[in-house]
Amino acid sequence: MNDNDDIRVDEPGPACQKRLMTEEEYLAFEEASEQKHEYFQGEVFAMAGAGHLHNEIFSNLFGELTFHLKGKSCRPYGSDKRLKIPQTGLYTYPDISIYCNASTPFESSNNPKDPTVLIEILSESTKDYDRGRKFKFYREISTLKEYILVDSESISIEIFRLNSLNHWELEEYKSIEQNLVIPTLNVTIPLREIYAHTELY
């Protein structure tokens, strides 16, 4: 693997181009790697590191979710929690994933398959992938109820919710005075808290 191959523009770039990996080879490779990689159809893709604003937003949002979900059946996990989507074969690392089946994250597998809410914090290099192809993959997860995209460069949050007709609906938040409402979790978080210390307002 060459350092020049570890790039990500719009979608992850291939990290290992010599040959395709089996799923077992990828998992062994990932276990030994200091960098995180996605895996899809035999290819391994290096994931970009997070910038300052991304990290501030992650800390704010993850802290709020941890507080609001304390003592409840749903638990939030950060980007070290790898997710497998059996329907597509994709392995990936959502920025934040919330699981509401308490037994799932602690089963013998390190790759839980049934999150209830997924959150991605957008950057210029990843936003098209997170909104497009990655969301298409995520929609294959039968347990997923809400998908939240948090912009790290402006005050903007998009939340896709699965309605009673099994269709995805979009709600947008553009004002720092608004509150992000996550009905599936019965959680409300002020955007002012999510964007604290970012100097975006």
Biotite code that builds the C-alpha atoms (Angstrom):
import biotite.structure as struc

atoms = struc.array([
    struc.Atom([0.000, 0.000, 0.000], chain_id="A", res_id=1, res_name="MET", atom_name="CA", element="C"),
    struc.Atom([1.462, 3.364, -1.054], chain_id="A", res_id=2, res_name="ASN", atom_name="CA", element="C"),
    struc.Atom([0.911, 6.616, 0.812], chain_id="A", res_id=3, res_name="ASP", atom_name="CA", element="C"),
    struc.Atom([-0.172, 8.252, -2.437], chain_id="A", res_id=4, res_name="ASN", atom_name="CA", element="C"),
    struc.Atom([-3.065, 5.806, -2.696], chain_id="A", res_id=5, res_name="ASP", atom_name="CA", element="C"),
    struc.Atom([-4.560, 6.848, 0.673], chain_id="A", res_id=6, res_name="ASP", atom_name="CA", element="C"),
    struc.Atom([-6.778, 9.609, -0.669], chain_id="A", res_id=7, res_name="ILE", atom_name="CA", element="C"),
    struc.Atom([-10.476, 10.247, -0.581], chain_id="A", res_id=8, res_name="ARG", atom_name="CA", element="C"),
    struc.Atom([-12.241, 12.517, -3.042], chain_id="A", res_id=9, res_name="VAL", atom_name="CA", element="C"),
    struc.Atom([-16.052, 12.382, -3.045], chain_id="A", res_id=10, res_name="ASP", atom_name="CA", element="C"),
    struc.Atom([-15.884, 8.628, -2.509], chain_id="A", res_id=11, res_name="GLU", atom_name="CA", element="C"),
    struc.Atom([-13.184, 6.540, -0.835], chain_id="A", res_id=12, res_name="PRO", atom_name="CA", element="C"),
    struc.Atom([-10.172, 5.861, -3.026], chain_id="A", res_id=13, res_name="GLY", atom_name="CA", element="C"),
    struc.Atom([-8.740, 2.351, -3.328], chain_id="A", res_id=14, res_name="PRO", atom_name="CA", element="C"),
    struc.Atom([-6.073, 1.697, -0.702], chain_id="A", res_id=15, res_name="ALA", atom_name="CA", element="C"),
    struc.Atom([-4.845, -1.618, -2.073], chain_id="A", res_id=16, res_name="CYS", atom_name="CA", element="C"),
    struc.Atom([-4.915, -1.964, -5.841], chain_id="A", res_id=17, res_name="GLN", atom_name="CA", element="C"),
    struc.Atom([-2.764, -5.065, -6.393], chain_id="A", res_id=18, res_name="LYS", atom_name="CA", element="C"),
    struc.Atom([-5.549, -7.598, -5.942], chain_id="A", res_id=19, res_name="ARG", atom_name="CA", element="C"),
    struc.Atom([-8.983, -8.078, -4.486], chain_id="A", res_id=20, res_name="LEU", atom_name="CA", element="C"),
    struc.Atom([-9.237, -9.173, -0.862], chain_id="A", res_id=21, res_name="MET", atom_name="CA", element="C"),
    struc.Atom([-11.552, -11.733, 0.615], chain_id="A", res_id=22, res_name="THR", atom_name="CA", element="C"),
    struc.Atom([-13.682, -10.628, 3.541], chain_id="A", res_id=23, res_name="GLU", atom_name="CA", element="C"),
    struc.Atom([-11.465, -12.607, 5.914], chain_id="A", res_id=24, res_name="GLU", atom_name="CA", element="C"),
    struc.Atom([-8.313, -10.996, 4.491], chain_id="A", res_id=25, res_name="GLU", atom_name="CA", element="C"),
    struc.Atom([-9.818, -7.535, 4.880], chain_id="A", res_id=26, res_name="TYR", atom_name="CA", element="C"),
    struc.Atom([-10.716, -8.141, 8.532], chain_id="A", res_id=27, res_name="LEU", atom_name="CA", element="C"),
    struc.Atom([-7.190, -9.377, 9.266], chain_id="A", res_id=28, res_name="ALA", atom_name="CA", element="C"),
    struc.Atom([-5.700, -6.433, 7.365], chain_id="A", res_id=29, res_name="PHE", atom_name="CA", element="C"),
    struc.Atom([-7.893, -3.982, 9.251], chain_id="A", res_id=30, res_name="GLU", atom_name="CA", element="C"),
    struc.Atom([-7.002, -5.504, 12.601], chain_id="A", res_id=31, res_name="GLU", atom_name="CA", element="C"),
    struc.Atom([-3.315, -4.770, 11.923], chain_id="A", res_id=32, res_name="ALA", atom_name="CA", element="C"),
    struc.Atom([-3.830, -1.333, 10.366], chain_id="A", res_id=33, res_name="SER", atom_name="CA", element="C"),
    struc.Atom([-3.548, 1.976, 12.209], chain_id="A", res_id=34, res_name="GLU", atom_name="CA", element="C"),
    struc.Atom([-5.858, 3.590, 9.650], chain_id="A", res_id=35, res_name="GLN", atom_name="CA", element="C"),
    struc.Atom([-9.513, 2.709, 9.072], chain_id="A", res_id=36, res_name="LYS", atom_name="CA", element="C"),
    struc.Atom([-10.683, 1.350, 5.733], chain_id="A", res_id=37, res_name="HIS", atom_name="CA", element="C"),
    struc.Atom([-13.991, 0.596, 4.079], chain_id="A", res_id=38, res_name="GLU", atom_name="CA", element="C"),
    struc.Atom([-14.448, -2.685, 2.236], chain_id="A", res_id=39, res_name="TYR", atom_name="CA", element="C"),
    struc.Atom([-16.722, -3.311, -0.728], chain_id="A", res_id=40, res_name="PHE", atom_name="CA", element="C"),
    struc.Atom([-16.772, -6.126, -3.294], chain_id="A", res_id=41, res_name="GLN", atom_name="CA", element="C"),
    struc.Atom([-13.202, -7.151, -2.584], chain_id="A", res_id=42, res_name="GLY", atom_name="CA", element="C"),
    struc.Atom([-11.746, -3.641, -2.644], chain_id="A", res_id=43, res_name="GLU", atom_name="CA", element="C"),
    struc.Atom([-10.315, -1.785, 0.356], chain_id="A", res_id=44, res_name="VAL", atom_name="CA", element="C"),
    struc.Atom([-10.695, 1.985, 0.608], chain_id="A", res_id=45, res_name="PHE", atom_name="CA", element="C"),
    struc.Atom([-8.743, 4.273, 2.935], chain_id="A", res_id=46, res_name="ALA", atom_name="CA", element="C"),
    struc.Atom([-10.877, 6.648, 4.988], chain_id="A", res_id=47, res_name="MET", atom_name="CA", element="C"),
    struc.Atom([-9.837, 10.275, 5.377], chain_id="A", res_id=48, res_name="ALA", atom_name="CA", element="C"),
    struc.Atom([-8.913, 11.680, 8.753], chain_id="A", res_id=49, res_name="GLY", atom_name="CA", element="C"),
    struc.Atom([-11.202, 14.189, 10.476], chain_id="A", res_id=50, res_name="ALA", atom_name="CA", element="C"),
    struc.Atom([-10.491, 17.920, 10.658], chain_id="A", res_id=51, res_name="GLY", atom_name="CA", element="C"),
    struc.Atom([-10.842, 20.325, 13.588], chain_id="A", res_id=52, res_name="HIS", atom_name="CA", element="C"),
    struc.Atom([-14.469, 21.347, 12.982], chain_id="A", res_id=53, res_name="LEU", atom_name="CA", element="C"),
    struc.Atom([-15.487, 17.740, 12.392], chain_id="A", res_id=54, res_name="HIS", atom_name="CA", element="C"),
    struc.Atom([-13.959, 16.753, 15.724], chain_id="A", res_id=55, res_name="ASN", atom_name="CA", element="C"),
    struc.Atom([-15.609, 19.610, 17.614], chain_id="A", res_id=56, res_name="GLU", atom_name="CA", element="C"),
    struc.Atom([-19.031, 18.723, 16.216], chain_id="A", res_id=57, res_name="ILE", atom_name="CA", element="C"),
    struc.Atom([-18.503, 15.039, 16.914], chain_id="A", res_id=58, res_name="PHE", atom_name="CA", element="C"),
    struc.Atom([-17.545, 15.725, 20.535], chain_id="A", res_id=59, res_name="SER", atom_name="CA", element="C"),
    struc.Atom([-20.543, 18.011, 21.046], chain_id="A", res_id=60, res_name="ASN", atom_name="CA", element="C"),
    struc.Atom([-23.086, 15.716, 19.436], chain_id="A", res_id=61, res_name="LEU", atom_name="CA", element="C"),
    struc.Atom([-21.761, 12.471, 20.891], chain_id="A", res_id=62, res_name="PHE", atom_name="CA", element="C"),
    struc.Atom([-21.690, 14.040, 24.350], chain_id="A", res_id=63, res_name="GLY", atom_name="CA", element="C"),
    struc.Atom([-25.299, 15.202, 24.041], chain_id="A", res_id=64, res_name="GLU", atom_name="CA", element="C"),
    struc.Atom([-26.460, 11.796, 22.826], chain_id="A", res_id=65, res_name="LEU", atom_name="CA", element="C"),
    struc.Atom([-24.612, 10.025, 25.623], chain_id="A", res_id=66, res_name="THR", atom_name="CA", element="C"),
    struc.Atom([-26.276, 12.297, 28.167], chain_id="A", res_id=67, res_name="PHE", atom_name="CA", element="C"),
    struc.Atom([-29.795, 12.000, 26.741], chain_id="A", res_id=68, res_name="HIS", atom_name="CA", element="C"),
    struc.Atom([-29.614, 8.231, 26.253], chain_id="A", res_id=69, res_name="LEU", atom_name="CA", element="C"),
    struc.Atom([-28.115, 7.405, 29.646], chain_id="A", res_id=70, res_name="LYS", atom_name="CA", element="C"),
    struc.Atom([-30.161, 4.654, 31.298], chain_id="A", res_id=71, res_name="GLY", atom_name="CA", element="C"),
    struc.Atom([-32.144, 3.965, 28.115], chain_id="A", res_id=72, res_name="LYS", atom_name="CA", element="C"),
    struc.Atom([-32.050, 0.958, 25.807], chain_id="A", res_id=73, res_name="SER", atom_name="CA", element="C"),
    struc.Atom([-30.365, 2.900, 22.976], chain_id="A", res_id=74, res_name="CYS", atom_name="CA", element="C"),
    struc.Atom([-26.602, 3.461, 23.064], chain_id="A", res_id=75, res_name="ARG", atom_name="CA", element="C"),
    struc.Atom([-24.404, 5.692, 20.864], chain_id="A", res_id=76, res_name="PRO", atom_name="CA", element="C"),
    struc.Atom([-21.039, 4.608, 19.471], chain_id="A", res_id=77, res_name="TYR", atom_name="CA", element="C"),
    struc.Atom([-18.296, 6.582, 17.747], chain_id="A", res_id=78, res_name="GLY", atom_name="CA", element="C"),
    struc.Atom([-16.426, 6.019, 14.516], chain_id="A", res_id=79, res_name="SER", atom_name="CA", element="C"),
    struc.Atom([-14.402, 3.082, 15.846], chain_id="A", res_id=80, res_name="ASP", atom_name="CA", element="C"),
    struc.Atom([-17.561, 0.948, 15.694], chain_id="A", res_id=81, res_name="LYS", atom_name="CA", element="C"),
    struc.Atom([-17.406, -0.865, 12.368], chain_id="A", res_id=82, res_name="ARG", atom_name="CA", element="C"),
    struc.Atom([-20.703, -1.587, 10.621], chain_id="A", res_id=83, res_name="LEU", atom_name="CA", element="C"),
    struc.Atom([-21.394, -4.418, 8.188], chain_id="A", res_id=84, res_name="LYS", atom_name="CA", element="C"),
    struc.Atom([-24.284, -4.218, 5.725], chain_id="A", res_id=85, res_name="ILE", atom_name="CA", element="C"),
    struc.Atom([-24.940, -7.855, 4.736], chain_id="A", res_id=86, res_name="PRO", atom_name="CA", element="C"),
    struc.Atom([-27.211, -6.929, 1.819], chain_id="A", res_id=87, res_name="GLN", atom_name="CA", element="C"),
    struc.Atom([-24.377, -5.098, 0.038], chain_id="A", res_id=88, res_name="THR", atom_name="CA", element="C"),
    struc.Atom([-21.260, -6.536, 1.666], chain_id="A", res_id=89, res_name="GLY", atom_name="CA", element="C"),
    struc.Atom([-20.078, -3.050, 2.682], chain_id="A", res_id=90, res_name="LEU", atom_name="CA", element="C"),
    struc.Atom([-17.991, -2.616, 5.814], chain_id="A", res_id=91, res_name="TYR", atom_name="CA", element="C"),
    struc.Atom([-17.788, 0.980, 6.977], chain_id="A", res_id=92, res_name="THR", atom_name="CA", element="C"),
    struc.Atom([-17.378, 3.227, 10.016], chain_id="A", res_id=93, res_name="TYR", atom_name="CA", element="C"),
    struc.Atom([-20.228, 5.725, 10.567], chain_id="A", res_id=94, res_name="PRO", atom_name="CA", element="C"),
    struc.Atom([-19.232, 8.807, 12.546], chain_id="A", res_id=95, res_name="ASP", atom_name="CA", element="C"),
    struc.Atom([-21.942, 7.998, 15.100], chain_id="A", res_id=96, res_name="ILE", atom_name="CA", element="C"),
    struc.Atom([-24.196, 4.945, 15.231], chain_id="A", res_id=97, res_name="SER", atom_name="CA", element="C"),
    struc.Atom([-27.003, 4.316, 17.713], chain_id="A", res_id=98, res_name="ILE", atom_name="CA", element="C"),
    struc.Atom([-28.140, 0.795, 18.511], chain_id="A", res_id=99, res_name="TYR", atom_name="CA", element="C"),
    struc.Atom([-31.422, 0.220, 20.318], chain_id="A", res_id=100, res_name="CYS", atom_name="CA", element="C"),
    struc.Atom([-31.141, -3.547, 20.724], chain_id="A", res_id=101, res_name="ASN", atom_name="CA", element="C"),
    struc.Atom([-28.959, -3.748, 23.821], chain_id="A", res_id=102, res_name="ALA", atom_name="CA", element="C"),
    struc.Atom([-27.687, -7.239, 23.016], chain_id="A", res_id=103, res_name="SER", atom_name="CA", element="C"),
    struc.Atom([-26.479, -6.499, 19.496], chain_id="A", res_id=104, res_name="THR", atom_name="CA", element="C"),
    struc.Atom([-23.259, -4.511, 20.052], chain_id="A", res_id=105, res_name="PRO", atom_name="CA", element="C"),
    struc.Atom([-22.002, -7.036, 22.599], chain_id="A", res_id=106, res_name="PHE", atom_name="CA", element="C"),
    struc.Atom([-22.466, -10.210, 20.586], chain_id="A", res_id=107, res_name="GLU", atom_name="CA", element="C"),
    struc.Atom([-19.403, -12.175, 19.532], chain_id="A", res_id=108, res_name="SER", atom_name="CA", element="C"),
    struc.Atom([-19.258, -10.366, 16.194], chain_id="A", res_id=109, res_name="SER", atom_name="CA", element="C"),
    struc.Atom([-17.357, -7.067, 16.099], chain_id="A", res_id=110, res_name="ASN", atom_name="CA", element="C"),
    struc.Atom([-19.491, -5.959, 13.158], chain_id="A", res_id=111, res_name="ASN", atom_name="CA", element="C"),
    struc.Atom([-23.072, -5.308, 14.313], chain_id="A", res_id=112, res_name="PRO", atom_name="CA", element="C"),
    struc.Atom([-25.624, -5.093, 11.547], chain_id="A", res_id=113, res_name="LYS", atom_name="CA", element="C"),
    struc.Atom([-28.737, -3.394, 12.923], chain_id="A", res_id=114, res_name="ASP", atom_name="CA", element="C"),
    struc.Atom([-28.342, 0.270, 13.909], chain_id="A", res_id=115, res_name="PRO", atom_name="CA", element="C"),
    struc.Atom([-31.449, 2.384, 14.490], chain_id="A", res_id=116, res_name="THR", atom_name="CA", element="C"),
    struc.Atom([-29.908, 5.814, 13.756], chain_id="A", res_id=117, res_name="VAL", atom_name="CA", element="C"),
    struc.Atom([-26.763, 6.671, 11.770], chain_id="A", res_id=118, res_name="LEU", atom_name="CA", element="C"),
    struc.Atom([-25.023, 10.050, 11.752], chain_id="A", res_id=119, res_name="ILE", atom_name="CA", element="C"),
    struc.Atom([-22.365, 11.318, 9.365], chain_id="A", res_id=120, res_name="GLU", atom_name="CA", element="C"),
    struc.Atom([-20.536, 14.620, 9.834], chain_id="A", res_id=121, res_name="ILE", atom_name="CA", element="C"),
    struc.Atom([-19.977, 16.070, 6.384], chain_id="A", res_id=122, res_name="LEU", atom_name="CA", element="C"),
    struc.Atom([-16.793, 17.543, 4.985], chain_id="A", res_id=123, res_name="SER", atom_name="CA", element="C"),
    struc.Atom([-16.055, 18.938, 1.535], chain_id="A", res_id=124, res_name="GLU", atom_name="CA", element="C"),
    struc.Atom([-14.393, 15.700, 0.419], chain_id="A", res_id=125, res_name="SER", atom_name="CA", element="C"),
    struc.Atom([-17.010, 13.266, 1.721], chain_id="A", res_id=126, res_name="THR", atom_name="CA", element="C"),
    struc.Atom([-20.383, 15.019, 1.526], chain_id="A", res_id=127, res_name="LYS", atom_name="CA", element="C"),
    struc.Atom([-21.337, 13.771, -1.942], chain_id="A", res_id=128, res_name="ASP", atom_name="CA", element="C"),
    struc.Atom([-20.535, 10.182, -1.006], chain_id="A", res_id=129, res_name="TYR", atom_name="CA", element="C"),
    struc.Atom([-22.379, 10.418, 2.336], chain_id="A", res_id=130, res_name="ASP", atom_name="CA", element="C"),
    struc.Atom([-25.484, 11.924, 0.695], chain_id="A", res_id=131, res_name="ARG", atom_name="CA", element="C"),
    struc.Atom([-25.447, 9.646, -2.316], chain_id="A", res_id=132, res_name="GLY", atom_name="CA", element="C"),
    struc.Atom([-23.967, 6.197, -2.647], chain_id="A", res_id=133, res_name="ARG", atom_name="CA", element="C"),
    struc.Atom([-23.422, 5.675, 1.080], chain_id="A", res_id=134, res_name="LYS", atom_name="CA", element="C"),
    struc.Atom([-27.016, 6.581, 1.901], chain_id="A", res_id=135, res_name="PHE", atom_name="CA", element="C"),
    struc.Atom([-28.135, 4.145, -0.786], chain_id="A", res_id=136, res_name="LYS", atom_name="CA", element="C"),
    struc.Atom([-26.167, 1.429, 1.022], chain_id="A", res_id=137, res_name="PHE", atom_name="CA", element="C"),
    struc.Atom([-27.549, 2.491, 4.407], chain_id="A", res_id=138, res_name="TYR", atom_name="CA", element="C"),
    struc.Atom([-31.126, 2.255, 3.136], chain_id="A", res_id=139, res_name="ARG", atom_name="CA", element="C"),
    struc.Atom([-30.623, -1.515, 2.825], chain_id="A", res_id=140, res_name="GLU", atom_name="CA", element="C"),
    struc.Atom([-30.437, -1.757, 6.646], chain_id="A", res_id=141, res_name="ILE", atom_name="CA", element="C"),
    struc.Atom([-33.874, -2.953, 7.740], chain_id="A", res_id=142, res_name="SER", atom_name="CA", element="C"),
    struc.Atom([-33.592, -1.538, 11.271], chain_id="A", res_id=143, res_name="THR", atom_name="CA", element="C"),
    struc.Atom([-32.502, 1.967, 10.232], chain_id="A", res_id=144, res_name="LEU", atom_name="CA", element="C"),
    struc.Atom([-35.120, 4.632, 11.040], chain_id="A", res_id=145, res_name="LYS", atom_name="CA", element="C"),
    struc.Atom([-33.205, 7.905, 10.759], chain_id="A", res_id=146, res_name="GLU", atom_name="CA", element="C"),
    struc.Atom([-30.102, 9.086, 8.898], chain_id="A", res_id=147, res_name="TYR", atom_name="CA", element="C"),
    struc.Atom([-28.613, 12.410, 9.960], chain_id="A", res_id=148, res_name="ILE", atom_name="CA", element="C"),
    struc.Atom([-26.106, 14.502, 8.002], chain_id="A", res_id=149, res_name="LEU", atom_name="CA", element="C"),
    struc.Atom([-24.378, 17.300, 9.932], chain_id="A", res_id=150, res_name="VAL", atom_name="CA", element="C"),
    struc.Atom([-22.456, 19.879, 7.880], chain_id="A", res_id=151, res_name="ASP", atom_name="CA", element="C"),
    struc.Atom([-19.100, 20.824, 9.383], chain_id="A", res_id=152, res_name="SER", atom_name="CA", element="C"),
    struc.Atom([-18.679, 23.974, 7.282], chain_id="A", res_id=153, res_name="GLU", atom_name="CA", element="C"),
    struc.Atom([-21.999, 25.740, 7.866], chain_id="A", res_id=154, res_name="SER", atom_name="CA", element="C"),
    struc.Atom([-25.055, 25.602, 10.138], chain_id="A", res_id=155, res_name="ILE", atom_name="CA", element="C"),
    struc.Atom([-26.929, 22.890, 8.293], chain_id="A", res_id=156, res_name="SER", atom_name="CA", element="C"),
    struc.Atom([-28.363, 19.517, 9.325], chain_id="A", res_id=157, res_name="ILE", atom_name="CA", element="C"),
    struc.Atom([-30.364, 17.157, 7.123], chain_id="A", res_id=158, res_name="GLU", atom_name="CA", element="C"),
    struc.Atom([-32.311, 14.346, 8.714], chain_id="A", res_id=159, res_name="ILE", atom_name="CA", element="C"),
    struc.Atom([-33.921, 11.581, 6.680], chain_id="A", res_id=160, res_name="PHE", atom_name="CA", element="C"),
    struc.Atom([-36.701, 9.697, 8.453], chain_id="A", res_id=161, res_name="ARG", atom_name="CA", element="C"),
    struc.Atom([-38.521, 6.552, 7.402], chain_id="A", res_id=162, res_name="LEU", atom_name="CA", element="C"),
    struc.Atom([-42.253, 7.314, 7.491], chain_id="A", res_id=163, res_name="ASN", atom_name="CA", element="C"),
    struc.Atom([-45.254, 5.033, 8.008], chain_id="A", res_id=164, res_name="SER", atom_name="CA", element="C"),
    struc.Atom([-45.377, 4.309, 4.269], chain_id="A", res_id=165, res_name="LEU", atom_name="CA", element="C"),
    struc.Atom([-41.743, 3.147, 4.361], chain_id="A", res_id=166, res_name="ASN", atom_name="CA", element="C"),
    struc.Atom([-40.604, 6.201, 2.399], chain_id="A", res_id=167, res_name="HIS", atom_name="CA", element="C"),
    struc.Atom([-37.674, 8.421, 3.352], chain_id="A", res_id=168, res_name="TRP", atom_name="CA", element="C"),
    struc.Atom([-38.622, 12.008, 4.178], chain_id="A", res_id=169, res_name="GLU", atom_name="CA", element="C"),
    struc.Atom([-36.187, 14.906, 4.542], chain_id="A", res_id=170, res_name="LEU", atom_name="CA", element="C"),
    struc.Atom([-36.252, 17.626, 7.203], chain_id="A", res_id=171, res_name="GLU", atom_name="CA", element="C"),
    struc.Atom([-33.642, 20.395, 7.188], chain_id="A", res_id=172, res_name="GLU", atom_name="CA", element="C"),
    struc.Atom([-32.307, 22.609, 9.968], chain_id="A", res_id=173, res_name="TYR", atom_name="CA", element="C"),
    struc.Atom([-30.578, 25.853, 8.952], chain_id="A", res_id=174, res_name="LYS", atom_name="CA", element="C"),
    struc.Atom([-30.821, 28.134, 12.003], chain_id="A", res_id=175, res_name="SER", atom_name="CA", element="C"),
    struc.Atom([-28.671, 28.048, 15.125], chain_id="A", res_id=176, res_name="ILE", atom_name="CA", element="C"),
    struc.Atom([-31.876, 28.801, 17.081], chain_id="A", res_id=177, res_name="GLU", atom_name="CA", element="C"),
    struc.Atom([-33.466, 25.489, 16.043], chain_id="A", res_id=178, res_name="GLN", atom_name="CA", element="C"),
    struc.Atom([-33.475, 22.196, 17.909], chain_id="A", res_id=179, res_name="ASN", atom_name="CA", element="C"),
    struc.Atom([-32.582, 18.913, 16.238], chain_id="A", res_id=180, res_name="LEU", atom_name="CA", element="C"),
    struc.Atom([-35.419, 16.483, 16.935], chain_id="A", res_id=181, res_name="VAL", atom_name="CA", element="C"),
    struc.Atom([-34.719, 12.734, 16.711], chain_id="A", res_id=182, res_name="ILE", atom_name="CA", element="C"),
    struc.Atom([-38.136, 11.120, 17.292], chain_id="A", res_id=183, res_name="PRO", atom_name="CA", element="C"),
    struc.Atom([-36.856, 7.544, 17.158], chain_id="A", res_id=184, res_name="THR", atom_name="CA", element="C"),
    struc.Atom([-34.702, 8.246, 20.216], chain_id="A", res_id=185, res_name="LEU", atom_name="CA", element="C"),
    struc.Atom([-37.088, 10.749, 21.837], chain_id="A", res_id=186, res_name="ASN", atom_name="CA", element="C"),
    struc.Atom([-34.164, 13.192, 21.913], chain_id="A", res_id=187, res_name="VAL", atom_name="CA", element="C"),
    struc.Atom([-34.023, 16.936, 21.210], chain_id="A", res_id=188, res_name="THR", atom_name="CA", element="C"),
    struc.Atom([-30.683, 18.749, 20.929], chain_id="A", res_id=189, res_name="ILE", atom_name="CA", element="C"),
    struc.Atom([-30.212, 22.499, 20.309], chain_id="A", res_id=190, res_name="PRO", atom_name="CA", element="C"),
    struc.Atom([-28.121, 23.260, 17.237], chain_id="A", res_id=191, res_name="LEU", atom_name="CA", element="C"),
    struc.Atom([-26.310, 25.765, 19.429], chain_id="A", res_id=192, res_name="ARG", atom_name="CA", element="C"),
    struc.Atom([-24.952, 22.822, 21.442], chain_id="A", res_id=193, res_name="GLU", atom_name="CA", element="C"),
    struc.Atom([-24.042, 20.805, 18.355], chain_id="A", res_id=194, res_name="ILE", atom_name="CA", element="C"),
    struc.Atom([-22.069, 23.695, 16.843], chain_id="A", res_id=195, res_name="TYR", atom_name="CA", element="C"),
    struc.Atom([-20.501, 24.966, 20.076], chain_id="A", res_id=196, res_name="ALA", atom_name="CA", element="C"),
    struc.Atom([-16.805, 25.974, 19.786], chain_id="A", res_id=197, res_name="HIS", atom_name="CA", element="C"),
    struc.Atom([-16.899, 25.894, 15.982], chain_id="A", res_id=198, res_name="THR", atom_name="CA", element="C"),
    struc.Atom([-17.097, 29.691, 15.384], chain_id="A", res_id=199, res_name="GLU", atom_name="CA", element="C"),
    struc.Atom([-19.690, 29.012, 12.680], chain_id="A", res_id=200, res_name="LEU", atom_name="CA", element="C"),
    struc.Atom([-22.180, 31.393, 14.328], chain_id="A", res_id=201, res_name="TYR", atom_name="CA", element="C"),
])
